[in-house]
Amino acid sequence: MIISITGKPCSGKTTISDVLKKKYSFDVIKMGDLFKAEAARRGMSSSEFSEFRVKDPSFDFYIDQQIVPTAEKLKDKRVIFDSRVAFHFLPESFKIFITLDEDEMVRRLLNSDRTGMEKYSDQKQARASLNQRCENDIKRYKKIYNFDLENMDNYDLVIDSTNRTPEDIADEIYEKCVKFYNKKS
């Protein structure tokens, strides 16, 4: 049982994946951690590294090439790929997109302790950074893989996390994932 989960920044993808791990015994592969570590190694913020990767997608290629072999090794387990592009490389997975209201996305970013090098003086600056990051992701994946990250037809389930708890969303994902895989067998 493989789930690929992506979505808007600050939508709760990682938190939801962690709930699924704890409650339903999934292994979680967090591809974003690899990108954050590389950004930090280069002394860049997430936004700066995102802009850099539009011009030089070599790190994307390197990381993305790990998805299929990793899934193959874990095919007999319950696995979640918390990844912007895993849905594209794992078409047989249960593909999820988590969205949320833009104001809530900004609020979550400003209230998070995960901003690392990114500090925002106000909502306007945080919103601009998030919008640039989303725009860069859309451009980058269109350019290197020729798909639209925000085309909801790519996904089996689209969930708005604006007014829902991660636990509620995880329960819905698990229920619909089981139905998805039961239909396949």
N, C-alpha and C positions, 0 to 999 in steps of 0.2 A: 504494500500500500504506500504509494508515493504521493505526496502533496507538494505542489509548487505554489509558493505564496509570494505575491508582489503587491505593490500599491504605492500610494502617495507617501511622501516623507511624513513621518510622525503619525501615521495612521494606526500604528499599533502592531505591525507585522511581527516584530520580534517578541513583543509581550504575548501576543496571541500564540505564537509558536511555542513559547515557554510554557504557557498554560496547557497546550496540547501535549507537550512533552511530559509534564508532571501528571496530568489527569489521565491521559490515554496511552502513555508509554511510547511516544515517538522519539526517535533520534532527530536532532535538528542540526542541519548544516547551514551555518550563517555566513553566506558569501560576503555580506556587507562588512563583516569583521576584517576580512582580508583587505578590502579596499580602504577601510579606516586605518588599518595598520600601515599600509603602504603610503597613504597620505601623510600620516604622522612621521614615518621614516623620511619622507621627502620634505618635511617641514611645511606642509600645505594643509589648509583647512579642507573640509569635505567639498565645499563649493569650489575652491581653487583647483582641487584635484579633478573634480567633475569637468571643469572648463578645460583643464590640461588634457583630459582623456578624449575630449571632442577632437582635438588636433592629433593626438597620439593614442590610438586605441590598443596598443600592443599589450598593456596590462589587462585590459578587458579580454582580449583573445586568450591570453595565458590562463586567466582564472576560469573563463567560460569553457575552455577545453577540459576542465576538471569535472564538469557536471556529469556527463554521460558515464565515464568510467566509475565515478563515485557511486552513481545510482546503480550501475550494474553490480558493483561489489555489495551493495546493501539491498538488493532486490527482494530478499526474503524478510526484510524488516519493515517496520513502520517508520517512514522517513519523511521529514519535511525539509525542502530546500527553500530557505528564506533568501530569495534571490530575485533580482530585477528581471532576469532572462531565463530562468530555469524552465518556465512554461514552454518556451520556444524550443529548447533542446530536449525536453521530456514531454512530447505531445500526448503520451499515454497517461501522464500524471493527472491528478485532480487539480485543476488550475484555478487559483483564487486571486482576485484583485480586491484589495482593501482600499476604500476611498474615504474621504471625509471632507467636511466643509472647510473652505480655505481659512476662515477666521479661527476655527478650532485648530487647524494645522499650525497656524502662527502662535496661538496660545500655548499649545503643547510644546512647541520649540522653545519659546521663551521660558517656560516653566520646567524644562528638562535639565538634568545635570549632565547630559551626554554631549553637550555642544563642544566640548574639548576646546580647541583653539578658536572656535567661533563664538564671539560675544557680540550681542546686538544691543544697541543703545535704545531701540524702540521697536514698536510693531512694524512700522514702515520699512525699516532696514531688514528685519527678519523676513517680512513678506517678500521683499525684493530678492533676497537670497534664495528663499524657497522656490520662488517662481523661476529664477535663473537656473536653479538646479534641475527642476522638472523639465524646463525647456532644453537644457543640455542633454538630459537623459533621452528625451524624445528624439532629438537630432542625432545623437550618437548611435542609438540602436537602429534608427532608420538608415543611417549611412552605412553601418558595418554589417547589419543583418537584414535590412530591408523589411522591418516590421514596425508597426505603430504600437508602442507600449500601452497607449491609452485607448486602443480599440477594444472595447469590452466584448466583442465577439471572440476574442482570443481566450476567454476564460469560461470555466464551467460555473463559477459562482462569483458574483460581485456583491460585496457587503459594505455598507456605509457604517463606519465606526464612530461617527460624530457623537451620538447619544447612547452608545451601548457599552457594556463592560466587556473586557477581554474574555472573561469567563463565559458570558452569554454567547459571544461570537464563536469561541472555541467549541462550545457545545453544538452550535448550528453547523459549523464546519464538519465536525466529526460525524454528526447524523447524516449530512448530505454526502459526505465522502463514503461512508459505508454503503449508502444507497447506490452511489456511482459505481463502486466496485462490485456490488452484488449484481447490477445490471450487466456488467461485463462478463461475469462468469456463468 
